[in-house]
């Protein structure tokens, strides 16, 4: 069985290592920013206020603009209209994307007939180049995810995160069944 105490201990050590690295990076960043504005009291207080001000975690849009069927831009302000507009978009996005793809000369059954006898799918372990490629492809101007870790922090600490990430992804691949 893949889930044993050794793997759990290894995971906990990696998790703690990553958490400590992130804390250290945040501390370093905040110290540097505070040092930059130490001679300007206005900037210093703006910085402190920004740090301690609780920011809303969720906020619904109060206005969206969209084009109607005739191409005219309309503004939606009613929450139910906004929700319906998002729903229409996400329900139709797959169909619209599929309509842009070229028609396949073969039906899906062809691929079942051509499948090898063993008919199983296998993941292979990855190495540092694959993780580096993924890290390098991250856009730094995007918002953080649920973990609140910015892509900038990930990119700046990639040499530290690389071995941990490779090990963790390979453990996930190994233990998946």
Protein Blocks (a to p, Z undefined) as FASTA:
>chain_A
ZZdfklmmmmmmmmmmmmmmmmmmmmmmmmmmmmmmmmmmklmmmmmmmmmpccdfbdcd
fbdcdddfkopacddfbfklmmmmmmmmmmmmmmmmmmmpccdfbdfklmmmmpcfklpa
cdddddfklmmmmmmmpcfkbccdfkopafklmmmmmmmmmmmmmmmmmmmmmmgZZ
